[in-house]
Amino acid sequence: MEKINVAIVGGGVIGCALAYELSRQGLTDDIFLFEKQSALGDAQSGRNSGVIHAGIYYRTDSLKARLCVEGNGLLYDFCRQHLVPSERVGKLVVACSDEEVVRLEKLLVVARANGVPDVKLLNTQEIKKYEPNVEAKQALLVPSTGIVDAATYVQTLSSLAANKGVSLLTSFEITHITPEGGGLLITGLHHGQEERFLAKAVVNAAGLYSDRVAKMINPDWPVEIEPLRGEYYKFNRRKRDGIWLNQYNVYPVPARVEIGNRQVEVVGVHLTPTFTELLDGRYALGDIVTVGPEFVYVDDREDFARGRKAKSFFHQFAKRFFPELEEDDLQEDFSGIMANLKGHNDFIIEADQKYPNCIHAVGIDSPGLTSSLAIARKISALLSFIM
């Protein structure tokens, strides 16, 4: 059994951001990150739109609002410093009906209350100056929204942390976490062999499985993840002039929809530009635009494909504001599963009530990617009271 200071459970974007943050502070002695997959960032962190959110959707007093706005600036700075592909492409949130215009104006109020910079309303003619092929009555222009290559971001975070001395253990499946001698004993299988580590502090950043890890530590943990699969299609903007997209993310106004037997507010099927790698290794905006996600509840947290929705479903939503898009333009793309909390619509980042030397980061769904560096700083501050 090896004695260590901090165990980070989960090698997605939150776990890797925390490993980087602790290494940035020089706190690398006996810090271990455990990931059950063979590669880091291969689950929720690598299967999403790659959007850098501005913070316009979230209740003003929520962790999501505060950490998204803070994380937005931190993420752009990090990407610029470490040459991670990112682009402040902006976003149009479009209203296609009078009722949606009312909801759009309410969204503007929330955005300003959250401190999102330079947000403004556009009329139909002004929309055309930004995206000529988008049709809407009004739009909210959100300049601080962008896109990031999530895989390169996670890889860069983990490499910087490892270079400073953080130990990264992949293919390590944790089977038990139990209190022992004032610490927490981690037992797991590493390439089929049982290994044990006694940690002074544990950070539960296990993404889709963070609720199960929480219950492993504290059986009284009350919150459960209800996984949502997000499905995507894609098209090539160069196929013809009528489906050219300049650069902007284009989103509908958020709406409450029925998923399964529950009413859930979603940002809706949207258009997102992507990156392409050039021959010289640099990245630039590419011609592929993703369309999605459409969410469905799944019982299996690894079920990325069974019963996927047809392209006609995506087409009917996108054509409301992008009318020249045809169903045959769409090709099936990836899907990802989001750590949606049942009955709770904010991040949970807190010490365990029974075992305060464990910090839980549970239900880190969107905007978790954008918020990751701000979340890491918050967790680091909580750890400072333990170590």
Backbone hydrogen bonds in HBPLUS format (Angstrom, degrees):
<---DONOR---> <-ACCEPTOR-->    atom                        ^
c    i                          cat <-CA-CA->   ^        H-A-AA   ^      H-
h    n   atom  resd res      DA  || num        DHA   H-A  angle D-A-AA Bond
n    s   type  num  typ     dist DA aas  dist angle  dist       angle   num
A0002-GLU N   A0196-ARG O   3.20 MM 194  6.59 163.7  2.23 144.0 143.3     1
A0198-LEU N   A0002-GLU O   2.83 MM 196  6.16 155.2  1.89 145.7 154.1     2
A0004-ILE N   A0198-LEU O   2.88 MM 194  6.06 165.6  1.90 147.6 150.7     3
A0200-LYS N   A0004-ILE O   3.15 MM 196  6.64 142.1  2.30 138.2 147.9     4
A0005-ASN N   A0030-ASP O   2.88 MM  25  5.30 145.4  2.00 133.7 144.9     5
A0201-ALA N   A0005-ASN O   2.94 MM 196  6.26 142.7  2.08 155.7 167.5     6
A0006-VAL N   A0030-ASP O   3.32 MM  24  6.75 154.1  2.39 141.6 149.0     7
A0032-PHE N   A0006-VAL O   2.95 MM  26  6.33 166.3  1.97 167.4 169.6     8
A0007-ALA N   A0201-ALA O   2.92 MM 194  6.36 154.4  1.98 149.7 157.9     9
A0203-VAL N   A0007-ALA O   2.80 MM 196  6.20 161.1  1.84 164.2 167.0    10
A0008-ILE N   A0032-PHE O   2.77 MM  24  6.13 166.7  1.78 160.6 165.3    11
A0034-PHE N   A0008-ILE O   2.82 MM  26  6.16 164.4  1.84 172.1 174.7    12
A0009-VAL N   A0203-VAL O   2.83 MM 194  6.04 177.0  1.83 171.9 172.8    13
A0205-ALA N   A0009-VAL O   2.84 MM 196  5.40 142.2  1.98 141.2 153.4    14
A0010-GLY N   A0034-PHE O   2.76 MM  24  5.70 159.2  1.80 160.6 167.3    15
A0041-GLY N   A0011-GLY O   2.86 MM  30  5.99 141.6  2.01 131.1 142.6    16
A0016-CYS N   A0012-GLY O   2.96 MM   4  6.08 166.4  1.98 156.8 161.1    17
A0017-ALA N   A0013-VAL O   2.87 MM   4  5.83 148.8  1.97 136.0 145.0    18
A0018-LEU N   A0014-ILE O   2.94 MM   4  6.12 155.6  2.00 148.2 154.5    19
A0019-ALA N   A0015-GLY O   2.96 MM   4  6.21 159.3  2.00 146.1 152.0    20
A0020-TYR N   A0016-CYS O   2.92 MM   4  6.12 157.4  1.97 144.7 150.8    21
A0021-GLU N   A0017-ALA O   2.83 MM   4  6.06 159.9  1.87 146.0 152.0    22
A0022-LEU N   A0018-LEU O   2.88 MM   4  6.08 168.4  1.89 160.3 161.7    23
A0023-SER N   A0019-ALA O   3.03 MM   4  6.15 154.3  2.09 141.3 149.0    24
A0024-ARG N   A0020-TYR O   2.73 MM   4  5.96 147.6  1.84 150.4 160.6    25
A0025-GLN N   A0021-GLU O   3.13 MM   4  6.41 138.9  2.31 140.4 150.2    26
A0027-LEU N   A0022-LEU O   2.83 MM   5  5.16 150.0  1.92 163.9 153.8    27
A0026-GLY N   A0023-SER O   2.95 MM   3  4.89 155.3  2.02 101.0 108.6    28
A0167-SER N   A0031-ILE O   2.97 MM 136  6.25 164.7  2.00 169.3 165.5    29
A0033-LEU N   A0167-SER O   2.79 MM 134  6.19 155.5  1.85 163.8 172.1    30
A0169-LEU N   A0033-LEU O   2.78 MM 136  5.96 175.9  1.79 170.6 172.0    31
A0035-GLU N   A0169-LEU O   2.88 MM 134  6.17 158.3  1.92 166.0 163.8    32
A0172-PHE N   A0035-GLU O   2.90 MM 137  5.55 176.2  1.90 136.8 136.1    33
A0171-SER N   A0037-GLN O   2.82 MM 134  4.97 162.5  1.85 131.6 129.6    34
A0046-GLY N   A0043-ALA O   3.15 MM   3  5.66 140.7  2.31 112.1 121.7    35
A0047-ARG N   A0044-GLN O   3.32 MM   3  5.29 161.5  2.36 103.1 108.5    36
A0148-VAL N   A0050-GLY O   2.84 MM  98  5.37 151.5  1.92 152.5 160.2    37
A0052-ILE N   A0146-GLY O   2.75 MM  94  4.71 168.1  1.76 117.0 121.3    38
A0146-GLY N   A0052-ILE O   2.94 MM  94  4.71 155.0  2.01 131.0 138.0    39
A0062-SER N   A0059-ARG O   2.93 MM   3  5.39 159.6  1.97 127.9 128.6    40
A0066-ARG N   A0062-SER O   3.25 MM   4  6.51 175.4  2.25 150.4 151.0    41
A0067-LEU N   A0063-LEU O   2.82 MM   4  5.73 167.7  1.83 157.6 161.6    42
A0068-CYS N   A0064-LYS O   2.97 MM   4  5.66 145.7  2.09 134.9 143.8    43
A0069-VAL N   A0065-ALA O   3.22 MM   4  6.31 169.9  2.23 148.0 150.5    44
A0070-GLU N   A0066-ARG O   3.10 MM   4  6.24 164.6  2.12 147.3 152.1    45
A0071-GLY N   A0067-LEU O   2.74 MM   4  5.60 154.3  1.81 134.1 143.0    46
A0072-ASN N   A0068-CYS O   2.83 MM   4  5.87 145.2  1.95 146.2 154.0    47
A0074-LEU N   A0070-GLU O   3.29 MM   4  6.57 164.9  2.31 148.8 153.3    48
A0075-LEU N   A0071-GLY O   2.77 MM   4  5.82 157.8  1.82 153.6 158.6    49
A0076-TYR N   A0072-ASN O   3.17 MM   4  6.44 166.3  2.19 151.3 154.2    50
A0077-ASP N   A0073-GLY O   3.09 MM   4  6.24 162.4  2.12 148.2 153.3    51
A0078-PHE N   A0074-LEU O   2.91 MM   4  6.09 159.1  1.96 147.5 153.5    52
A0079-CYS N   A0075-LEU O   2.91 MM   4  6.09 169.3  1.92 156.6 159.1    53
A0080-ARG N   A0076-TYR O   3.00 MM   4  6.15 157.2  2.05 147.1 153.3    54
A0081-GLN N   A0077-ASP O   2.98 MM   4  6.15 160.2  2.02 148.9 154.5    55
A0082-HIS N   A0078-PHE O   2.90 MM   4  6.04 154.7  1.97 154.4 161.0    56
A0083-LEU N   A0079-CYS O   2.88 MM   4  5.45 104.8  2.46 138.4 148.2    57
A0084-VAL N   A0079-CYS O   2.98 MM   5  4.48 148.0  2.09 125.6 132.9    58
A0149-ASP N   A0085-PRO O   2.96 MM  64  5.54 156.8  2.01 160.1 158.1    59
A0087-GLU N   A0147-ILE O   2.97 MM  60  5.52 151.8  2.05 153.4 157.5    60
A0089-VAL N   A0087-GLU O   2.97 MM   2  5.48 128.8  2.24 105.4  90.2    61
A0147-ILE N   A0087-GLU O   2.96 MM  60  5.52 149.3  2.06 147.2 156.8    62
A0090-GLY N   A0145-THR O   2.76 MM  55  4.61 150.3  1.84 147.5 145.0    63
A0249-ASN N   A0090-GLY O   3.15 MM 159  6.38 173.2  2.16 146.6 144.5    64
A0091-LYS N   A0142-VAL O   3.02 MM  51  5.01 129.2  2.29 117.5 132.0    65
A0142-VAL N   A0091-LYS O   2.83 MM  51  5.01 163.5  1.85 154.2 156.4    66
A0092-LEU N   A0249-ASN O   2.81 MM 157  6.20 157.7  1.86 159.3 165.2    67
A0251-TYR N   A0092-LEU O   2.79 MM 159  6.14 164.9  1.81 159.7 165.1    68
A0093-VAL N   A0140-LEU O   2.96 MM  47  4.95 158.3  2.01 135.9 142.9    69
A0140-LEU N   A0093-VAL O   2.80 MM  47  4.95 151.0  1.88 135.4 144.8    70
A0094-VAL N   A0251-TYR O   2.73 MM 157  6.13 160.2  1.76 169.5 168.2    71
A0095-ALA N   A0138-GLN O   2.86 MM  43  5.34 168.7  1.88 156.3 154.6    72
A0137-LYS N   A0095-ALA O   2.82 MM  42  5.80 144.2  1.95 153.9 165.2    73
A0138-GLN N   A0095-ALA O   3.42 MM  43  5.34 160.1  2.47 137.9 142.7    74
A0101-VAL N   A0097-SER O   2.96 MM   4  6.27 142.3  2.11 144.8 155.7    75
A0102-VAL N   A0098-ASP O   3.24 MM   4  6.60 151.3  2.33 146.8 152.2    76
A0103-ARG N   A0099-GLU O   3.30 MM   4  6.67 156.7  2.36 142.1 147.7    77
A0104-LEU N   A0100-GLU O   2.80 MM   4  6.01 145.6  1.92 145.2 155.7    78
A0105-GLU N   A0101-VAL O   3.01 MM   4  6.27 153.5  2.09 148.6 154.2    79
A0106-LYS N   A0102-VAL O   3.21 MM   4  6.54 147.7  2.32 141.7 150.1    80
A0107-LEU N   A0103-ARG O   2.98 MM   4  6.24 145.9  2.09 140.3 150.0    81
A0108-LEU N   A0104-LEU O   3.03 MM   4  6.39 143.9  2.16 144.5 153.9    82
A0109-VAL N   A0105-GLU O   3.30 MM   4  6.63 149.6  2.40 139.2 145.9    83
A0110-VAL N   A0106-LYS O   3.15 MM   4  6.53 157.3  2.20 148.6 153.7    84
A0111-ALA N   A0107-LEU O   2.90 MM   4  6.13 162.1  1.93 151.7 156.8    85
A0112-ARG N   A0108-LEU O   3.04 MM   4  6.26 163.5  2.07 151.5 154.8    86
A0113-ALA N   A0109-VAL O   2.99 MM   4  6.18 155.2  2.05 145.9 153.4    87
A0114-ASN N   A0110-VAL O   2.91 MM   4  6.13 142.6  2.05 148.3 158.3    88
A0116-VAL N   A0111-ALA O   3.06 MM   5  5.46 166.3  2.08 160.1 155.6    89
A0115-GLY N   A0112-ARG O   3.13 MM   3  5.12 156.2  2.19 100.9 108.2    90
A0120-LYS N   A0141-LEU O   3.24 MM  21  5.41 153.3  2.32 138.4 146.4    91
A0141-LEU N   A0120-LYS O   2.79 MM  21  5.41 169.8  1.80 171.9 169.8    92
A0122-LEU N   A0139-ALA O   2.71 MM  17  5.08 151.7  1.79 155.1 159.8    93
A0139-ALA N   A0122-LEU O   3.01 MM  17  5.08 146.8  2.12 138.2 142.2    94
A0127-ILE N   A0123-ASN O   2.96 MM   4  6.20 153.1  2.03 157.4 165.1    95
A0129-LYS N   A0126-GLU O   3.07 MM   3  5.34 140.7  2.23 104.2 115.0    96
A0130-TYR N   A0127-ILE O   2.95 MM   3  5.47 141.6  2.10 111.9 122.3    97
A0131-GLU N   A0127-ILE O   2.91 MM   4  6.14 172.1  1.92 164.1 165.3    98
A0134-VAL N   A0131-GLU O   3.15 MM   3  5.65 169.7  2.16 122.4 124.5    99
A0135-GLU N   A0321-PHE O   2.88 MM 186  4.83 159.3  1.92 128.4 135.4   100
A0145-THR N   A0142-VAL O   3.39 MM   3  6.05 170.4  2.40 119.7 122.5   101
A0153-TYR N   A0149-ASP O   3.04 MM   4  6.27 155.6  2.10 152.3 160.2   102
A0154-VAL N   A0150-ALA O   2.96 MM   4  6.20 166.7  1.98 156.4 157.8   103
A0155-GLN N   A0151-ALA O   3.00 MM   4  6.16 163.6  2.03 148.3 153.5   104
A0156-THR N   A0152-THR O   2.87 MM   4  5.99 152.6  1.94 145.3 152.5   105
A0157-LEU N   A0153-TYR O   2.97 MM   4  6.23 165.3  1.99 154.8 158.3   106
A0158-SER N   A0154-VAL O   3.01 MM   4  6.21 171.2  2.02 155.2 157.2   107
A0159-SER N   A0155-GLN O   2.95 MM   4  6.05 156.9  2.00 144.5 151.4   108
A0160-LEU N   A0156-THR O   2.98 MM   4  6.11 164.6  2.01 153.4 157.0   109
A0161-ALA N   A0157-LEU O   3.06 MM   4  6.28 158.0  2.11 148.3 154.6   110
A0162-ALA N   A0158-SER O   2.85 MM   4  6.03 164.1  1.88 151.4 156.0   111
A0163-ASN N   A0159-SER O   2.90 MM   4  6.02 155.2  1.96 146.8 153.5   112
A0164-LYS N   A0161-ALA O   3.07 MM   3  5.26 138.9  2.25  99.9 111.6   113
A0166-VAL N   A0161-ALA O   3.11 MM   5  5.51 165.7  2.13 140.8 136.2   114
A0165-GLY N   A0162-ALA O   2.99 MM   3  5.08 156.5  2.05 103.0 110.6   115
A0191-HIS N   A0171-SER O   3.39 MM  20  6.15 152.2  2.47 165.4 163.6   116
A0173-GLU N   A0189-LEU O   2.93 MM  16  5.22 154.5  2.00 151.9 148.7   117
A0189-LEU N   A0173-GLU O   2.87 MM  16  5.22 155.3  1.93 143.7 144.9   118
A0175-THR N   A0187-THR O   2.79 MM  12  5.77 160.3  1.83 142.2 149.1   119
A0176-HIS N   A0187-THR O   3.19 MM  11  5.14 163.9  2.21 141.0 140.4   120
A0187-THR N   A0176-HIS O   2.92 MM  11  5.14 172.4  1.93 153.6 153.1   121
A0178-THR N   A0185-LEU O   2.97 MM   7  5.16 155.9  2.03 139.4 145.0   122
A0185-LEU N   A0178-THR O   2.65 MM   7  5.16 163.8  1.67 166.8 160.8   123
A0180-GLU N   A0183-GLY O   3.00 MM   3  5.32 165.6  2.02 129.4 131.2   124
A0183-GLY N   A0180-GLU O   2.89 MM   3  5.32 160.8  1.93 122.0 126.1   125
A0184-LEU N   A0199-ALA O   2.89 MM  15  5.30 158.5  1.94 150.8 158.1   126
A0199-ALA N   A0184-LEU O   2.94 MM  15  5.30 169.7  1.95 149.0 145.6   127
A0186-ILE N   A0197-PHE O   2.73 MM  11  5.11 177.2  1.73 161.4 161.1   128
A0197-PHE N   A0186-ILE O   2.87 MM  11  5.11 152.6  1.95 143.1 152.1   129
A0188-GLY N   A0195-GLU O   3.02 MM   7  5.59 158.1  2.07 161.5 167.2   130
A0195-GLU N   A0188-GLY O   2.83 MM   7  5.59 158.3  1.88 160.1 166.2   131
A0190-HIS N   A0193-GLN O   2.77 MM   3  5.18 170.9  1.78 147.4 145.9   132
A0193-GLN N   A0190-HIS O   3.13 MM   3  5.18 167.6  2.15 109.9 111.8   133
A0202-VAL N   A0357-ASN O   2.98 MM 155  6.50 154.1  2.05 150.9 159.2   134
A0359-ILE N   A0202-VAL O   2.84 MM 157  6.33 156.4  1.89 158.5 165.2   135
A0204-ASN N   A0359-ILE O   2.76 MM 155  6.09 163.1  1.79 163.1 169.1   136
A0361-ALA N   A0204-ASN O   2.85 MM 157  5.79 148.9  1.94 157.6 158.2   137
A0209-TYR N   A0206-ALA O   2.98 MM   3  5.27 156.5  2.04 137.2 131.5   138
A0210-SER N   A0207-GLY O   3.04 MM   3  5.11 167.3  2.06 115.1 115.6   139
A0213-VAL N   A0209-TYR O   2.99 MM   4  6.31 155.9  2.05 154.7 162.0   140
A0214-ALA N   A0210-SER O   2.95 MM   4  6.05 153.0  2.03 138.7 146.4   141
A0215-LYS N   A0211-ASP O   3.03 MM   4  6.29 152.4  2.11 141.6 148.3   142
A0216-MET N   A0212-ARG O   2.93 MM   4  6.12 137.4  2.12 137.3 149.5   143
A0217-ILE N   A0213-VAL O   3.13 MM   4  6.46 145.9  2.25 146.0 153.3   144
A0218-ASN N   A0214-ALA O   2.79 MM   4  5.94 169.7  1.80 154.1 157.8   145
A0221-TRP N   A0218-ASN O   2.89 MM   3  5.61 159.5  1.93 132.2 132.7   146
A0342-LYS N   A0224-GLU O   2.91 MM 118  5.74 177.8  1.91 171.2 170.8   147
A0226-GLU N   A0340-ASN O   2.64 MM 114  5.37 162.0  1.67 171.6 177.6   148
A0298-VAL N   A0227-PRO O   3.31 MM  71  6.03 160.1  2.36 147.1 148.3   149
A0228-LEU N   A0338-MET O   3.19 MM 110  5.15 163.2  2.22 141.3 146.3   150
A0338-MET N   A0228-LEU O   2.68 MM 110  5.15 167.0  1.69 155.8 156.3   151
A0229-ARG N   A0296-VAL O   2.74 MM  67  5.28 167.1  1.75 165.5 160.9   152
A0296-VAL N   A0229-ARG O   2.96 MM  67  5.28 143.2  2.10 137.5 149.2   153
A0230-GLY N   A0336-GLY O   2.63 MM 106  5.25 162.3  1.66 164.1 170.0   154
A0336-GLY N   A0230-GLY O   2.91 MM 106  5.25 154.8  1.98 146.1 154.4   155
A0231-GLU N   A0294-GLU O   2.98 MM  63  5.27 158.6  2.03 134.6 140.5   156
A0294-GLU N   A0231-GLU O   3.14 MM  63  5.27 142.5  2.29 130.5 141.4   157
A0232-TYR N   A0334-PHE O   3.15 MM 102  5.72 137.3  2.34 160.1 168.5   158
A0333-ASP N   A0232-TYR O   3.00 MM 101  5.23 153.7  2.07 139.0 133.7   159
A0233-TYR N   A0291-VAL O   2.85 MM  58  5.01 162.0  1.89 146.7 152.9   160
A0291-VAL N   A0233-TYR O   2.73 MM  58  5.01 164.9  1.76 138.2 136.9   161
A0234-LYS N   A0331-GLN O   2.87 MM  97  5.34 136.7  2.06 143.3 156.8   162
A0331-GLN N   A0234-LYS O   2.88 MM  97  5.34 152.3  1.96 149.8 158.8   163
A0235-PHE N   A0289-VAL O   2.95 MM  54  5.46 147.5  2.06 146.7 157.2   164
A0289-VAL N   A0235-PHE O   2.87 MM  54  5.46 166.7  1.88 164.0 168.6   165
A0239-LYS N   A0236-ASN O   3.18 MM   3  5.73 166.3  2.20 119.2 121.5   166
A0237-ARG N   A0287-ASP O   2.86 MM  50  5.41 166.4  1.88 160.9 159.3   167
A0243-ILE N   A0240-ARG O   3.25 MM   3  6.01 165.3  2.27 120.8 124.9   168
A0244-TRP N   A0241-ASP O   3.16 MM   3  5.30 164.5  2.18 114.9 114.4   169
A0250-VAL N   A0271-LEU O   2.97 MM  21  5.06 157.6  2.02 138.5 145.6   170
A0271-LEU N   A0250-VAL O   2.91 MM  21  5.06 161.2  1.94 146.0 150.2   171
A0255-ALA N   A0266-VAL O   3.12 MM  11  5.81 152.9  2.20 160.2 165.1   172
A0266-VAL N   A0255-ALA O   2.97 MM  11  5.81 162.6  2.00 161.3 157.5   173
A0257-VAL N   A0264-VAL O   2.83 MM   7  5.45 166.3  1.85 151.5 149.0   174
A0264-VAL N   A0257-VAL O   2.79 MM   7  5.45 167.5  1.80 161.2 163.3   175
A0259-ILE N   A0262-ARG O   2.86 MM   3  5.51 154.9  1.92 163.7 167.7   176
A0262-ARG N   A0259-ILE O   3.15 MM   3  5.51 167.0  2.17 124.7 128.6   177
A0270-HIS N   A0292-GLY O   3.05 MM  22  5.31 173.8  2.05 117.5 119.6   178
A0292-GLY N   A0270-HIS O   3.05 MM  22  5.31 159.3  2.10 143.9 149.7   179
A0272-THR N   A0290-THR O   3.03 MM  18  5.19 152.0  2.11 141.3 147.7   180
A0290-THR N   A0272-THR O   2.92 MM  18  5.19 157.6  1.97 155.0 150.8   181
A0286-GLY N   A0274-THR O   2.76 MM  12  5.64 176.6  1.76 146.9 148.1   182
A0276-THR N   A0284-ALA O   2.80 MM   8  5.60 152.0  1.88 164.9 174.2   183
A0284-ALA N   A0276-THR O   3.03 MM   8  5.60 157.1  2.08 155.8 163.1   184
A0278-LEU N   A0282-ARG O   2.70 MM   4  5.35 170.3  1.70 167.7 170.5   185
A0281-GLY N   A0278-LEU O   2.96 MM   3  5.35 162.5  1.99 118.1 120.7   186
A0303-ASP N   A0300-ASP O   3.10 MM   3  5.24 165.9  2.12 115.5 115.8   187
A0313-PHE N   A0310-ALA O   3.12 MM   3  5.75 143.7  2.26 114.0 122.0   188
A0315-HIS N   A0311-LYS O   2.92 MM   4  6.13 161.3  1.96 156.2 162.4   189
A0316-GLN N   A0312-SER O   3.10 MM   4  6.20 155.7  2.17 144.1 148.2   190
A0318-ALA N   A0314-PHE O   3.05 MM   4  6.29 173.8  2.05 160.9 162.6   191
A0319-LYS N   A0315-HIS O   2.96 MM   4  5.88 162.3  1.99 153.8 157.7   192
A0320-ARG N   A0317-PHE O   3.38 MM   3  5.80 154.6  2.45 107.2 114.1   193
A0321-PHE N   A0318-ALA O   3.23 MM   3  6.05 145.3  2.36 120.3 125.6   194
A0322-PHE N   A0318-ALA O   2.88 MM   4  5.75 132.0  2.11 143.2 156.3   195
A0325-LEU N   A0322-PHE O   3.16 MM   3  6.04 166.8  2.18 128.1 132.3   196
A0329-ASP N   A0326-GLU O   2.90 MM   3  5.34 153.7  1.97 112.0 120.7   197
A0330-LEU N   A0327-GLU O   3.15 MM   3  5.75 159.1  2.20 116.0 121.5   198
A0340-ASN N   A0338-MET O   2.94 MM   2  5.67 131.6  2.18 106.9  92.2   199
A0348-ILE N   A0362-VAL O   3.10 MM  14  5.16 150.9  2.19 162.1 163.2   200
A0362-VAL N   A0348-ILE O   2.86 MM  14  5.16 149.5  1.95 149.9 156.9   201
A0350-GLU N   A0360-HIS O   3.05 MM  10  5.46 145.5  2.17 143.9 153.7   202
A0360-HIS N   A0350-GLU O   2.76 MM  10  5.46 168.4  1.77 162.1 158.3   203
A0352-ASP N   A0358-CYS O   2.85 MM   6  5.65 157.3  1.90 164.0 166.6   204
A0358-CYS N   A0355-TYR O   2.96 MM   3  5.92 139.8  2.12 131.2 135.0   205
A0365-ASP N   A0363-GLY O   2.92 MM   2  5.66 127.6  2.20 107.4  91.7   206
A0368-GLY N   A0365-ASP O   2.60 MM   3  5.31 136.0  1.79 124.0 139.4   207
A0371-SER N   A0367-PRO O   2.92 MM   4  6.03 157.2  1.98 152.9 160.4   208
A0372-SER N   A0368-GLY O   2.96 MM   4  5.63 111.2  2.45 141.5 154.4   209
A0372-SER N   A0369-LEU O   3.36 MM   3  5.25 160.2  2.40 101.8 107.6   210
A0374-ALA N   A0371-SER O   2.97 MM   3  5.36 117.7  2.38 112.2 128.1   211
A0375-ILE N   A0371-SER O   2.79 MM   4  5.91 158.0  1.84 161.0 167.7   212
A0376-ALA N   A0372-SER O   2.91 MM   4  6.09 156.1  1.96 145.2 151.8   213
A0377-ARG N   A0373-LEU O   3.10 MM   4  6.33 149.7  2.20 137.8 145.1   214
A0378-LYS N   A0374-ALA O   3.05 MM   4  6.33 151.3  2.14 143.7 151.5   215
A0379-ILE N   A0375-ILE O   2.90 MM   4  6.20 163.2  1.93 158.4 162.4   216
A0380-SER N   A0376-ALA O   2.88 MM   4  6.03 159.3  1.93 146.1 152.5   217
A0381-ALA N   A0377-ARG O   3.00 MM   4  6.20 150.4  2.09 141.4 148.6   218
A0382-LEU N   A0378-LYS O   3.06 MM   4  6.43 151.7  2.14 145.2 152.8   219
A0383-LEU N   A0379-ILE O   2.84 MM   4  6.17 154.5  1.90 153.3 161.1   220
A0384-SER N   A0380-SER O   3.06 MM   4  6.31 138.6  2.24 140.5 150.9   221
A0385-PHE N   A0382-LEU O   3.20 MM   3  5.68 150.4  2.29 108.4 116.2   222
A0386-ILE N   A0383-LEU O   2.83 MM   3  5.11 148.9  1.93 108.5 118.8   223
A0387-MET N   A0383-LEU O   2.94 MM   4  6.16 165.5  1.96 171.5 174.2   224
